[in-house]
């Protein structure tokens, strides 16, 4: 059976998403117009966060360093350790053993380390090749005051951009993403049964399976529609 795990690490992905959203907005070239002061942090804390009296290039540099050094690198180590433990223990969850049944075989530590190191180097080499021969989809340098005729959101936010063409901004850009995040957060709590553990597409988890499928299909369709425009 799977063990209960603390969920305090969920804060790190949320901070990663926030810092990525800020960096994407900053790279889009939107000049500081004063809206950022809507959050009252206090003078000293505000200067510490943004790197000066107002949002500038120093703010972008600080958030980039925070995103990479303070969040991405620790998250990388946590993911690596989590993956190692999952492989070491035989999977995320395993069926309950019957009395007298021998324990499941465990993969040797040295075998897992060799495989993970090999995949690490292959992945790194692939990323280097892609970065060498494929340019990032960056537009021209932003000019303050210049109007942009059409801006396409990053692929991960294309479904939100498509919703903004259909629904009011408050519903499409705020309420709907919050509902999606809430549903994804509640998915593990939709199946409290001790039956069907470690069984793919078990009947006990049918509600969670249906909710996840609907979310994935809806986001996929909206993303494709926005990408083809």
Z-matrix of the N, CA and C atoms (Angstrom, degrees):
N
C 1 1.463
C 2 1.519 1 109.72
N 3 1.310 2 115.16 1 153.14
C 4 1.447 3 118.46 2 178.29
C 5 1.521 4 109.52 3 -77.29
N 6 1.312 5 114.87 4 150.76
C 7 1.452 6 119.96 5 179.31
C 8 1.523 7 110.05 6 -97.21
N 9 1.327 8 115.11 7 151.27
C 10 1.457 9 119.76 8 176.55
C 11 1.523 10 109.06 9 -69.52
N 12 1.300 11 116.35 10 133.98
C 13 1.457 12 121.28 11 -178.76
C 14 1.517 13 109.19 12 -120.59
N 15 1.293 14 115.67 13 145.35
C 16 1.461 15 119.60 14 176.50
C 17 1.515 16 109.07 15 -69.37
N 18 1.320 17 115.81 16 151.20
C 19 1.457 18 120.82 17 -174.56
C 20 1.523 19 112.40 18 -114.72
N 21 1.336 20 117.24 19 22.78
C 22 1.451 21 118.19 20 179.03
C 23 1.524 22 111.71 21 -70.34
N 24 1.350 23 117.15 22 -20.32
C 25 1.455 24 119.52 23 -179.73
C 26 1.519 25 112.00 24 -72.76
N 27 1.330 26 117.82 25 -10.48
C 28 1.460 27 119.98 26 177.02
C 29 1.517 28 111.47 27 -63.87
N 30 1.336 29 117.94 28 -19.97
C 31 1.457 30 120.83 29 179.54
C 32 1.520 31 111.25 30 -66.60
N 33 1.332 32 118.09 31 -32.85
C 34 1.464 33 120.66 32 -177.56
C 35 1.526 34 111.41 33 -65.13
N 36 1.358 35 120.65 34 -48.15
C 37 1.468 36 118.69 35 175.68
C 38 1.520 37 113.49 36 -59.77
N 39 1.326 38 117.88 37 -36.01
C 40 1.463 39 119.81 38 177.95
C 41 1.522 40 111.00 39 -63.76
N 42 1.339 41 117.14 40 -41.91
C 43 1.458 42 120.06 41 177.11
C 44 1.523 43 111.14 42 -66.29
N 45 1.330 44 117.16 43 -36.51
C 46 1.459 45 120.36 44 176.34
C 47 1.525 46 110.85 45 -62.14
N 48 1.331 47 116.93 46 -44.43
C 49 1.460 48 120.52 47 179.31
C 50 1.521 49 110.55 48 -62.35
N 51 1.344 50 116.78 49 -42.19
C 52 1.457 51 120.00 50 -179.76
C 53 1.522 52 111.14 51 -63.16
N 54 1.336 53 117.13 52 -45.43
C 55 1.459 54 119.73 53 -177.97
C 56 1.521 55 111.08 54 -67.71
N 57 1.346 56 117.50 55 -36.29
C 58 1.460 57 120.10 56 177.00
C 59 1.522 58 110.45 57 -64.58
N 60 1.334 59 117.15 58 -43.89
C 61 1.460 60 120.53 59 179.09
C 62 1.526 61 111.14 60 -60.76
N 63 1.334 62 116.45 61 -40.35
C 64 1.463 63 119.73 62 178.88
C 65 1.520 64 110.55 63 -65.77
N 66 1.335 65 117.25 64 -44.33
C 67 1.460 66 120.54 65 -179.04
C 68 1.521 67 111.07 66 -64.38
N 69 1.334 68 117.57 67 -39.38
C 70 1.458 69 120.23 68 178.06
C 71 1.521 70 111.34 69 -64.15
N 72 1.328 71 116.05 70 -41.09
C 73 1.462 72 119.22 71 178.12
C 74 1.521 73 111.26 72 -65.98
N 75 1.339 74 116.46 73 -39.61
C 76 1.458 75 120.19 74 179.85
C 77 1.521 76 111.25 75 -67.79
N 78 1.343 77 116.37 76 -40.09
C 79 1.461 78 119.73 77 178.92
C 80 1.519 79 111.42 78 -68.18
N 81 1.342 80 116.68 79 -21.63
C 82 1.446 81 119.66 80 176.88
C 83 1.507 82 113.32 81 -71.51
N 84 1.334 83 116.74 82 -11.66
C 85 1.443 84 120.14 83 173.37
C 86 1.504 85 114.72 84 87.48
N 87 1.322 86 119.11 85 15.25
C 88 1.467 87 119.65 86 -179.82
C 89 1.511 88 109.64 87 -71.60
N 90 1.315 89 118.87 88 117.52
C 91 1.458 90 120.09 89 -179.40
C 92 1.512 91 111.74 90 -69.65
N 93 1.318 92 115.03 91 153.32
C 94 1.462 93 120.08 92 178.79
C 95 1.516 94 109.58 93 -68.47
N 96 1.329 95 116.09 94 126.30
C 97 1.456 96 120.31 95 -177.56
C 98 1.509 97 112.75 96 -119.36
N 99 1.324 98 117.46 97 1.60
C 100 1.449 99 119.55 98 177.39
C 101 1.502 100 113.85 99 108.88
N 102 1.378 101 117.75 100 -14.48
C 103 1.458 102 117.86 101 -179.43
C 104 1.513 103 111.62 102 -64.49
N 105 1.352 104 116.31 103 -27.19
C 106 1.457 105 119.06 104 -176.98
C 107 1.516 106 112.16 105 -64.68
N 108 1.352 107 117.52 106 -17.32
C 109 1.450 108 120.23 107 -179.72
C 110 1.528 109 111.41 108 -83.59
N 111 1.333 110 115.97 109 4.71
C 112 1.461 111 118.34 110 178.78
C 113 1.518 112 110.94 111 -65.28
N 114 1.325 113 116.97 112 -29.90
C 115 1.457 114 120.49 113 176.19
C 116 1.519 115 109.06 114 -85.65
N 117 1.289 116 117.07 115 113.56
C 118 1.456 117 121.65 116 -178.74
C 119 1.517 118 109.15 117 -84.30
N 120 1.324 119 115.48 118 103.59
C 121 1.452 120 120.70 119 -178.97
C 122 1.518 121 112.21 120 -102.25
N 123 1.310 122 117.37 121 -9.54
C 124 1.452 123 119.37 122 -170.59
C 125 1.520 124 108.96 123 94.10
N 126 1.317 125 117.16 124 147.61
C 127 1.461 126 121.36 125 -173.54
C 128 1.521 127 112.42 126 -60.66
N 129 1.330 128 117.25 127 -50.45
C 130 1.466 129 119.52 128 -176.02
C 131 1.525 130 111.47 129 -67.32
N 132 1.342 131 117.67 130 -42.48
C 133 1.459 132 120.31 131 179.88
C 134 1.521 133 110.90 132 -68.24
N 135 1.329 134 117.00 133 -36.83
C 136 1.461 135 120.62 134 178.66
C 137 1.521 136 110.80 135 -63.15
N 138 1.329 137 116.99 136 -44.50
C 139 1.465 138 120.33 137 178.24
C 140 1.525 139 111.08 138 -64.62
N 141 1.329 140 116.62 139 -36.19
C 142 1.466 141 119.67 140 179.26
C 143 1.528 142 110.98 141 -65.84
N 144 1.346 143 116.29 142 -38.82
C 145 1.460 144 119.88 143 -177.04
C 146 1.521 145 111.35 144 -73.65
N 147 1.331 146 117.86 145 -47.60
C 148 1.467 147 120.75 146 -173.65
C 149 1.517 148 113.07 147 -92.75
N 150 1.338 149 118.22 148 -9.65
C 151 1.460 150 120.15 149 177.33
C 152 1.505 151 114.88 150 79.54
N 153 1.321 152 118.04 151 22.99
C 154 1.453 153 120.80 152 179.42
C 155 1.512 154 110.58 153 164.29
N 156 1.327 155 117.61 154 -171.74
C 157 1.466 156 120.32 155 -179.21
C 158 1.520 157 113.83 156 -70.56
N 159 1.340 158 118.26 157 -18.82
C 160 1.461 159 121.74 158 179.51
C 161 1.521 160 109.05 159 -150.39
N 162 1.319 161 115.68 160 167.10
C 163 1.462 162 120.82 161 179.69
C 164 1.521 163 109.94 162 -67.37
N 165 1.327 164 115.65 163 129.63
C 166 1.459 165 121.34 164 -176.74
C 167 1.523 166 108.91 165 -150.20
N 168 1.348 167 115.65 166 -164.46
C 169 1.462 168 119.88 167 177.87
C 170 1.524 169 111.20 168 -63.28
N 171 1.325 170 117.10 169 -31.47
C 172 1.465 171 120.00 170 178.18
C 173 1.525 172 111.01 171 -63.35
N 174 1.340 173 116.51 172 -35.05
C 175 1.465 174 119.90 173 177.97
C 176 1.518 175 110.96 174 -65.01
N 177 1.328 176 116.29 175 -43.82
C 178 1.460 177 120.35 176 178.23
C 179 1.520 178 111.13 177 -60.54
N 180 1.331 179 116.24 178 -42.36
C 181 1.462 180 120.14 179 179.54
C 182 1.525 181 111.08 180 -64.57
N 183 1.329 182 117.08 181 -40.84
C 184 1.466 183 120.51 182 179.89
C 185 1.526 184 111.36 183 -64.80
N 186 1.317 185 116.31 184 -44.80
C 187 1.457 186 118.70 185 -179.29
C 188 1.519 187 111.38 186 -68.87
N 189 1.328 188 117.64 187 -32.68
C 190 1.463 189 119.78 188 176.60
C 191 1.526 190 110.46 189 -65.92
N 192 1.334 191 116.54 190 -44.60
C 193 1.467 192 120.02 191 177.99
C 194 1.524 193 110.97 192 -64.29
N 195 1.326 194 116.49 193 -39.76
C 196 1.468 195 120.51 194 177.97
C 197 1.525 196 110.62 195 -64.19
N 198 1.333 197 116.06 196 -42.71
C 199 1.460 198 120.42 197 -178.79
C 200 1.527 199 111.37 198 -63.44
N 201 1.345 200 117.13 199 -41.47
C 202 1.464 201 120.41 200 -175.31
C 203 1.523 202 111.46 201 -83.55
N 204 1.342 203 116.33 202 -56.04
C 205 1.463 204 120.53 203 -172.45
C 206 1.526 205 112.16 204 -79.75
N 207 1.326 206 117.14 205 -38.11
C 208 1.456 207 119.19 206 -174.08
C 209 1.510 208 114.77 207 -89.01
N 210 1.355 209 117.15 208 -21.50
C 211 1.463 210 119.67 209 -175.10
C 212 1.524 211 112.89 210 -124.26
N 213 1.341 212 117.06 211 -52.60
C 214 1.462 213 119.57 212 -173.33
C 215 1.523 214 112.11 213 -65.14
N 216 1.331 215 117.47 214 -45.06
C 217 1.466 216 119.85 215 -178.57
C 218 1.528 217 111.54 216 -66.19
N 219 1.350 218 119.93 217 -48.56
C 220 1.474 219 117.88 218 174.61
C 221 1.523 220 112.77 219 -58.89
N 222 1.345 221 117.30 220 -38.60
C 223 1.458 222 119.78 221 178.58
C 224 1.520 223 110.99 222 -64.21
N 225 1.334 224 117.26 223 -35.99
C 226 1.461 225 120.94 224 178.29
C 227 1.522 226 111.19 225 -61.65
N 228 1.332 227 116.88 226 -44.42
C 229 1.459 228 120.33 227 179.25
C 230 1.534 229 111.14 228 -66.94
N 231 1.340 230 117.00 229 -39.39
C 232 1.463 231 119.83 230 179.08
C 233 1.530 232 111.48 231 -65.05
N 234 1.344 233 116.53 232 -41.07
C 235 1.461 234 119.97 233 178.68
C 236 1.524 235 110.61 234 -65.49
N 237 1.353 236 116.36 235 -41.78
C 238 1.461 237 119.70 236 179.28
C 239 1.527 238 111.03 237 -62.42
N 240 1.337 239 116.39 238 -43.70
C 241 1.463 240 119.58 239 179.71
C 242 1.529 241 111.07 240 -66.79
N 243 1.333 242 116.27 241 -39.56
C 244 1.462 243 119.85 242 178.50
C 245 1.529 244 110.65 243 -63.10
N 246 1.347 245 116.26 244 -45.62
C 247 1.456 246 119.26 245 178.68
C 248 1.511 247 112.60 246 -62.17
N 249 1.337 248 116.23 247 -38.35
C 250 1.463 249 119.94 248 178.33
C 251 1.524 250 110.99 249 -63.29
N 252 1.342 251 116.60 250 -45.03
C 253 1.462 252 119.76 251 -178.94
C 254 1.525 253 111.53 252 -67.24
N 255 1.341 254 116.85 253 -36.79
C 256 1.462 255 119.32 254 178.69
C 257 1.521 256 110.24 255 -63.08
N 258 1.340 257 116.41 256 -46.68
C 259 1.464 258 119.61 257 178.58
C 260 1.521 259 110.95 258 -65.80
N 261 1.313 260 116.34 259 -38.71
C 262 1.463 261 120.76 260 -177.60
C 263 1.525 262 111.39 261 -66.15
N 264 1.326 263 116.70 262 -38.91
C 265 1.466 264 120.84 263 -176.49
C 266 1.519 265 113.27 264 -89.00
N 267 1.327 266 117.39 265 -0.33
C 268 1.456 267 119.71 266 175.39
C 269 1.510 268 115.50 267 93.09
N 270 1.320 269 118.81 268 14.47
C 271 1.454 270 121.06 269 177.68
C 272 1.511 271 112.05 270 127.68
N 273 1.327 272 115.84 271 172.71
C 274 1.460 273 120.82 272 -179.69
C 275 1.521 274 110.67 273 -65.93
N 276 1.316 275 117.13 274 -40.94
C 277 1.460 276 121.59 275 177.66
C 278 1.517 277 108.44 276 -144.84
N 279 1.297 278 115.94 277 151.79
C 280 1.461 279 121.55 278 -179.76
C 281 1.521 280 108.76 279 -133.91
N 282 1.326 281 117.35 280 149.45
C 283 1.469 282 119.49 281 -178.83
C 284 1.522 283 111.63 282 -63.87
N 285 1.325 284 114.06 283 150.60
C 286 1.458 285 119.55 284 -179.60
C 287 1.526 286 110.39 285 -66.56
N 288 1.323 287 115.52 286 132.35
C 289 1.460 288 119.98 287 -178.24
C 290 1.529 289 110.96 288 -77.07
N 291 1.294 290 114.13 289 143.84
C 292 1.458 291 119.57 290 175.37
C 293 1.525 292 109.63 291 -82.87
N 294 1.328 293 117.99 292 157.55
C 295 1.471 294 120.06 293 179.33
C 296 1.532 295 111.56 294 -57.01
N 297 1.330 296 115.57 295 130.26
C 298 1.454 297 120.93 296 179.68
C 299 1.510 298 114.81 297 84.62
N 300 1.337 299 117.92 298 -5.85
C 301 1.461 300 120.72 299 -179.99
C 302 1.525 301 109.64 300 -78.76
N 303 1.338 302 118.90 301 134.70
C 304 1.467 303 120.69 302 -178.99
C 305 1.523 304 110.82 303 -67.66
N 306 1.322 305 117.52 304 152.96
C 307 1.466 306 120.61 305 178.89
C 308 1.523 307 111.52 306 -67.21
N 309 1.311 308 115.56 307 156.97
C 310 1.456 309 120.74 308 179.10
C 311 1.521 310 110.15 309 -67.06
N 312 1.325 311 117.81 310 145.86
C 313 1.472 312 120.00 311 178.98
C 314 1.525 313 111.05 312 -66.57
N 315 1.315 314 116.73 313 142.83
C 316 1.462 315 122.34 314 179.41
C 317 1.523 316 109.24 315 -107.75
N 318 1.313 317 115.62 316 138.85
C 319 1.455 318 120.61 317 178.32
C 320 1.516 319 109.65 318 -70.88
N 321 1.321 320 115.94 319 138.07
C 322 1.456 321 120.41 320 -178.46
C 323 1.525 322 110.43 321 -63.97
N 324 1.326 323 115.85 322 142.55
C 325 1.465 324 121.04 323 -177.31
C 326 1.532 325 111.75 324 -59.50
N 327 1.324 326 117.77 325 -42.85
C 328 1.464 327 120.51 326 -177.57
C 329 1.526 328 111.47 327 -64.30
N 330 1.330 329 117.13 328 -35.59
C 331 1.463 330 120.55 329 178.64
C 332 1.523 331 110.57 330 -65.27
N 333 1.325 332 116.61 331 -43.91
C 334 1.464 333 120.27 332 179.76
C 335 1.522 334 110.76 333 -63.62
N 336 1.331 335 117.61 334 -44.44
C 337 1.461 336 120.96 335 -178.53
C 338 1.524 337 110.42 336 -62.20
N 339 1.335 338 117.80 337 -44.02
C 340 1.466 339 120.12 338 -180.00
C 341 1.525 340 111.04 339 -61.76
N 342 1.316 341 116.55 340 -43.37
C 343 1.466 342 119.46 341 179.97
C 344 1.522 343 111.58 342 -65.38
N 345 1.329 344 116.89 343 -42.88
C 346 1.460 345 119.67 344 -178.65
C 347 1.523 346 111.46 345 -67.05
N 348 1.324 347 117.52 346 -39.01
C 349 1.466 348 120.17 347 177.91
C 350 1.524 349 110.11 348 -65.07
N 351 1.330 350 117.68 349 -41.43
C 352 1.462 351 120.85 350 178.49
C 353 1.523 352 110.99 351 -62.27
N 354 1.329 353 117.11 352 -46.39
C 355 1.463 354 120.47 353 178.66
C 356 1.524 355 110.63 354 -63.94
N 357 1.330 356 117.28 355 -36.16
C 358 1.464 357 120.65 356 179.08
C 359 1.523 358 110.91 357 -60.62
N 360 1.331 359 117.23 358 -47.33
C 361 1.462 360 120.33 359 -178.86
C 362 1.527 361 111.40 360 -68.41
N 363 1.331 362 117.45 361 -38.72
C 364 1.458 363 119.69 362 177.77
C 365 1.526 364 111.31 363 -64.44
N 366 1.325 365 116.50 364 -42.18
C 367 1.463 366 119.99 365 178.62
C 368 1.520 367 111.41 366 -65.16
N 369 1.337 368 116.76 367 -42.89
C 370 1.464 369 120.48 368 178.58
C 371 1.521 370 111.20 369 -61.82
N 372 1.334 371 117.43 370 -43.82
C 373 1.462 372 120.76 371 178.87
C 374 1.525 373 111.23 372 -63.03
N 375 1.330 374 117.10 373 -39.74
C 376 1.463 375 120.69 374 178.81
C 377 1.522 376 111.49 375 -64.33
N 378 1.326 377 116.67 376 -42.98
C 379 1.468 378 120.29 377 179.23
C 380 1.524 379 110.86 378 -64.15
N 381 1.334 380 117.40 379 -40.74
C 382 1.468 381 120.79 380 178.84
C 383 1.526 382 110.66 381 -62.99
N 384 1.335 383 117.33 382 -42.70
C 385 1.464 384 120.50 383 178.45
C 386 1.525 385 111.31 384 -63.71
N 387 1.331 386 116.81 385 -44.18
C 388 1.462 387 119.78 386 178.91
C 389 1.521 388 111.34 387 -63.08
N 390 1.337 389 116.84 388 -42.30
C 391 1.462 390 120.16 389 179.95
C 392 1.519 391 111.93 390 -68.34
N 393 1.334 392 117.59 391 -25.91
C 394 1.463 393 120.97 392 -178.89
C 395 1.521 394 111.98 393 -77.51
N 396 1.324 395 117.64 394 -40.04
C 397 1.461 396 120.88 395 -171.53
C 398 1.525 397 113.75 396 -106.35
N 399 1.321 398 118.78 397 -11.61
C 400 1.467 399 121.02 398 -179.51
C 401 1.520 400 108.64 399 -119.89
N 402 1.322 401 116.18 400 120.00
C 403 1.459 402 120.46 401 -179.79
C 404 1.527 403 110.44 402 -76.81
N 405 1.325 404 116.99 403 146.00
C 406 1.470 405 119.25 404 176.20
C 407 1.519 406 110.22 405 -69.82
N 408 1.328 407 118.05 406 149.34
C 409 1.471 408 121.28 407 -177.31
C 410 1.525 409 112.29 408 -77.60
N 411 1.338 410 116.37 409 64.04
C 412 1.458 411 120.59 410 179.33
C 413 1.523 412 109.86 411 -95.22
N 414 1.309 413 116.29 412 139.07
C 415 1.443 414 120.79 413 177.68
C 416 1.521 415 111.57 414 -84.81
N 417 1.321 416 117.37 415 -173.47
C 418 1.466 417 120.07 416 177.90
C 419 1.517 418 111.13 417 -68.40
N 420 1.323 419 115.12 418 164.82
C 421 1.460 420 120.35 419 179.60
C 422 1.526 421 110.01 420 -60.37
N 423 1.311 422 115.77 421 135.69
C 424 1.463 423 120.78 422 -177.69
C 425 1.520 424 110.44 423 -74.54
N 426 1.329 425 115.08 424 142.16
C 427 1.455 426 121.81 425 177.18
C 428 1.521 427 108.41 426 -116.36
N 429 1.337 428 117.43 427 126.02
C 430 1.470 429 119.81 428 179.49
C 431 1.523 430 111.38 429 -57.74
N 432 1.313 431 116.15 430 130.97
C 433 1.452 432 121.05 431 178.57
C 434 1.507 433 114.71 432 89.66
N 435 1.348 434 117.62 433 -14.35
C 436 1.457 435 120.13 434 -179.24
C 437 1.523 436 109.94 435 -79.07
N 438 1.333 437 115.99 436 138.72
C 439 1.453 438 121.30 437 -179.73
C 440 1.524 439 110.08 438 -87.23
N 441 1.308 440 115.79 439 138.18
C 442 1.459 441 121.63 440 177.77
C 443 1.523 442 107.97 441 -102.68
N 444 1.347 443 116.31 442 122.19
C 445 1.455 444 119.62 443 -176.12
C 446 1.526 445 111.96 444 -66.00
N 447 1.310 446 116.37 445 -47.55
C 448 1.466 447 119.08 446 -177.31
C 449 1.519 448 108.82 447 -146.42
N 450 1.300 449 116.21 448 127.31
C 451 1.460 450 121.90 449 178.23
C 452 1.518 451 108.49 450 -126.38
N 453 1.332 452 115.14 451 124.61
C 454 1.460 453 120.13 452 178.85
C 455 1.517 454 108.66 453 -97.82
N 456 1.314 455 115.88 454 131.52
C 457 1.459 456 121.24 455 -178.70
C 458 1.523 457 110.44 456 -67.71
N 459 1.341 458 117.91 457 159.98
C 460 1.469 459 120.06 458 172.24
C 461 1.526 460 110.10 459 -56.53
N 462 1.320 461 115.81 460 154.39
C 463 1.469 462 120.14 461 -172.30
C 464 1.518 463 112.74 462 -56.37
N 465 1.339 464 116.64 463 -32.21
C 466 1.459 465 119.04 464 -176.90
C 467 1.532 466 111.86 465 -70.79
N 468 1.364 467 116.69 466 -17.91
C 469 1.461 468 120.85 467 -179.48
C 470 1.526 469 112.27 468 -112.58
N 471 1.334 470 117.97 469 9.80
C 472 1.459 471 119.82 470 -177.97
C 473 1.526 472 111.87 471 -62.31
N 474 1.318 473 117.09 472 -35.40
C 475 1.463 474 118.93 473 -178.86
C 476 1.519 475 111.25 474 -66.76
N 477 1.330 476 116.88 475 -33.49
C 478 1.467 477 119.95 476 175.95
C 479 1.523 478 110.08 477 -68.84
N 480 1.338 479 117.02 478 -41.18
C 481 1.461 480 120.07 479 178.25
C 482 1.527 481 111.31 480 -62.25
N 483 1.318 482 116.57 481 -36.98
C 484 1.467 483 119.59 482 177.86
C 485 1.526 484 110.80 483 -67.54
N 486 1.324 485 117.36 484 -38.40
C 487 1.463 486 119.99 485 177.06
C 488 1.524 487 111.47 486 -64.40
N 489 1.339 488 116.62 487 -33.18
C 490 1.462 489 119.89 488 179.73
C 491 1.523 490 111.80 489 -65.13
N 492 1.319 491 117.57 490 -22.01
C 493 1.460 492 120.62 491 176.42
C 494 1.527 493 111.69 492 -80.06
N 495 1.328 494 116.44 493 -14.92
C 496 1.469 495 120.57 494 -175.12
C 497 1.522 496 111.66 495 -107.24
N 498 1.327 497 116.70 496 -45.15
C 499 1.454 498 122.25 497 -173.61
C 500 1.519 499 111.05 498 -111.72
N 501 1.333 500 117.08 499 165.49
C 502 1.469 501 120.38 500 174.70
C 503 1.529 502 110.95 501 -60.71
N 504 1.331 503 117.51 502 152.79
C 505 1.472 504 120.52 503 -176.28
C 506 1.521 505 114.04 504 -56.99
N 507 1.336 506 117.51 505 -39.36
C 508 1.464 507 119.46 506 -177.93
C 509 1.525 508 111.49 507 -63.30
N 510 1.338 509 116.31 508 -38.64
C 511 1.468 510 119.80 509 -179.19
C 512 1.526 511 111.00 510 -76.71
N 513 1.343 512 116.17 511 -46.00
C 514 1.463 513 119.84 512 -175.01
C 515 1.517 514 112.92 513 -75.70
N 516 1.329 515 117.43 514 -36.86
C 517 1.458 516 119.94 515 -173.41
C 518 1.511 517 115.74 516 -96.47
N 519 1.341 518 117.19 517 -15.77
C 520 1.464 519 119.71 518 -176.58
C 521 1.530 520 111.02 519 -122.58
N 522 1.330 521 116.10 520 -59.51
C 523 1.463 522 119.59 521 -172.62
C 524 1.529 523 111.51 522 -67.21
N 525 1.337 524 117.16 523 -48.03
C 526 1.471 525 119.69 524 -177.54
C 527 1.521 526 113.00 525 -61.54
N 528 1.355 527 120.54 526 -48.65
C 529 1.475 528 118.66 527 176.48
C 530 1.521 529 113.16 528 -59.51
N 531 1.342 530 117.24 529 -36.64
C 532 1.461 531 119.39 530 177.92
C 533 1.528 532 111.22 531 -65.41
N 534 1.336 533 116.73 532 -39.01
C 535 1.466 534 120.04 533 177.93
C 536 1.525 535 110.45 534 -64.69
N 537 1.337 536 116.95 535 -40.94
C 538 1.468 537 120.53 536 178.83
C 539 1.521 538 110.60 537 -62.78
N 540 1.334 539 117.02 538 -45.91
C 541 1.466 540 120.48 539 178.80
C 542 1.526 541 110.68 540 -62.39
N 543 1.339 542 116.60 541 -40.75
C 544 1.467 543 120.18 542 179.34
C 545 1.530 544 111.21 543 -63.34
N 546 1.331 545 117.27 544 -42.97
C 547 1.462 546 120.33 545 179.42
C 548 1.525 547 111.36 546 -64.53
N 549 1.333 548 117.00 547 -41.84
C 550 1.464 549 119.75 548 177.91
C 551 1.524 550 111.23 549 -64.54
N 552 1.338 551 116.24 550 -34.88
C 553 1.464 552 119.57 551 178.31
C 554 1.523 553 111.56 552 -68.50
N 555 1.335 554 116.54 553 -35.03
C 556 1.463 555 120.75 554 -177.13
C 557 1.525 556 113.53 555 -83.74
N 558 1.333 557 118.39 556 -9.50
C 559 1.463 558 120.44 557 -177.43
C 560 1.530 559 113.10 558 -54.51
N 561 1.350 560 119.61 559 -46.24
C 562 1.472 561 118.12 560 -179.07
C 563 1.525 562 113.72 561 -64.24
N 564 1.350 563 116.79 562 -20.31
C 565 1.465 564 119.93 563 -177.20
C 566 1.524 565 112.57 564 -92.87
N 567 1.336 566 117.73 565 0.61
C 568 1.460 567 120.71 566 -178.86
C 569 1.519 568 112.50 567 -83.83
N 570 1.314 569 117.69 568 -6.58
C 571 1.462 570 121.27 569 -179.91
C 572 1.519 571 108.79 570 -135.40
N 573 1.331 572 116.07 571 98.49
C 574 1.466 573 121.54 572 -179.76
C 575 1.523 574 111.96 573 -100.03
N 576 1.313 575 117.36 574 3.28
C 577 1.458 576 120.29 575 -176.45
C 578 1.526 577 111.09 576 -73.74
N 579 1.316 578 116.14 577 144.27
C 580 1.464 579 121.52 578 175.58
C 581 1.525 580 112.24 579 -86.13
N 582 1.325 581 116.71 580 1.08
C 583 1.456 582 120.91 581 178.33
C 584 1.528 583 110.07 582 -98.05
N 585 1.321 584 115.30 583 154.00
C 586 1.460 585 120.12 584 177.64
C 587 1.508 586 114.39 585 76.81
N 588 1.340 587 118.53 586 15.31
C 589 1.460 588 121.44 587 -179.80
C 590 1.521 589 109.43 588 -69.26
N 591 1.329 590 116.05 589 136.92
C 592 1.470 591 123.48 590 178.77
C 593 1.523 592 112.08 591 66.15
N 594 1.334 593 117.76 592 23.90
C 595 1.462 594 122.06 593 176.24
C 596 1.526 595 108.03 594 -117.10
N 597 1.326 596 115.89 595 123.23
C 598 1.450 597 119.96 596 -179.19
C 599 1.530 598 109.90 597 -65.48
N 600 1.344 599 115.78 598 136.37
C 601 1.466 600 123.29 599 175.72
C 602 1.532 601 111.59 600 53.34
N 603 1.335 602 114.98 601 45.96
C 604 1.457 603 118.71 602 178.88
C 605 1.524 604 110.55 603 -71.77
N 606 1.317 605 116.68 604 156.69
C 607 1.459 606 121.73 605 -177.55
C 608 1.519 607 111.50 606 -68.21
N 609 1.328 608 117.50 607 -30.51
C 610 1.462 609 120.41 608 -177.94
C 611 1.531 610 111.78 609 -65.55
N 612 1.317 611 117.53 610 -28.89
C 613 1.465 612 120.71 611 -178.89
C 614 1.505 613 113.71 612 -102.26
N 615 1.336 614 117.16 613 24.73
C 616 1.457 615 120.43 614 -174.97
C 617 1.520 616 112.66 615 -62.97
N 618 1.330 617 117.73 616 -38.52
C 619 1.469 618 120.21 617 -179.09
C 620 1.523 619 110.38 618 -62.70
N 621 1.331 620 117.15 619 -47.47
C 622 1.460 621 120.68 620 179.18
C 623 1.522 622 111.12 621 -62.64
N 624 1.326 623 117.45 622 -37.79
C 625 1.463 624 120.84 623 179.34
C 626 1.525 625 111.05 624 -64.67
N 627 1.324 626 116.82 625 -42.25
C 628 1.465 627 120.64 626 -179.72
C 629 1.523 628 110.64 627 -66.37
N 630 1.335 629 117.03 628 -44.91
C 631 1.467 630 120.59 629 -179.97
C 632 1.521 631 110.50 630 -60.75
N 633 1.332 632 117.62 631 -46.72
C 634 1.462 633 120.98 632 -179.57
C 635 1.523 634 111.20 633 -63.79
N 636 1.327 635 117.76 634 -41.35
C 637 1.461 636 120.84 635 179.79
C 638 1.521 637 111.25 636 -62.77
N 639 1.334 638 117.33 637 -44.22
C 640 1.465 639 120.69 638 178.97
C 641 1.521 640 111.25 639 -62.31
N 642 1.337 641 117.12 640 -42.20
C 643 1.461 642 120.18 641 178.84
C 644 1.521 643 111.27 642 -63.16
N 645 1.328 644 116.98 643 -46.72
C 646 1.468 645 120.71 644 -178.41
C 647 1.523 646 111.03 645 -62.95
N 648 1.326 647 117.46 646 -44.80
C 649 1.463 648 120.82 647 -179.49
C 650 1.525 649 110.82 648 -64.13
N 651 1.335 650 117.48 649 -44.62
C 652 1.464 651 120.80 650 -179.14
C 653 1.524 652 111.23 651 -63.03
N 654 1.333 653 117.45 652 -46.38
C 655 1.465 654 120.60 653 -179.88
C 656 1.525 655 110.46 654 -65.52
N 657 1.330 656 117.65 655 -39.05
C 658 1.464 657 120.94 656 179.53
C 659 1.525 658 111.03 657 -63.80
N 660 1.331 659 117.49 658 -46.11
C 661 1.463 660 121.05 659 -179.09
C 662 1.525 661 110.68 660 -63.19
N 663 1.326 662 117.22 661 -45.21
C 664 1.464 663 120.39 662 179.25
C 665 1.523 664 111.22 663 -64.03
N 666 1.333 665 117.54 664 -38.78
C 667 1.462 666 120.77 665 179.14
C 668 1.522 667 111.23 666 -64.59
N 669 1.322 668 117.23 667 -43.75
C 670 1.466 669 120.81 668 179.47
C 671 1.525 670 110.61 669 -64.57
N 672 1.322 671 117.45 670 -42.70
C 673 1.468 672 120.56 671 178.66
C 674 1.516 673 111.28 672 -60.41
N 675 1.328 674 116.59 673 -43.64
C 676 1.464 675 119.73 674 179.80
C 677 1.520 676 111.48 675 -68.38
N 678 1.331 677 117.87 676 -36.67
C 679 1.465 678 120.66 677 -178.81
C 680 1.521 679 112.00 678 -69.58
N 681 1.325 680 117.63 679 -29.14
C 682 1.464 681 121.20 680 -177.65
C 683 1.519 682 112.95 681 -86.21
N 684 1.298 683 119.01 682 -4.00
C 685 1.466 684 120.86 683 179.82
C 686 1.528 685 110.29 684 -72.96
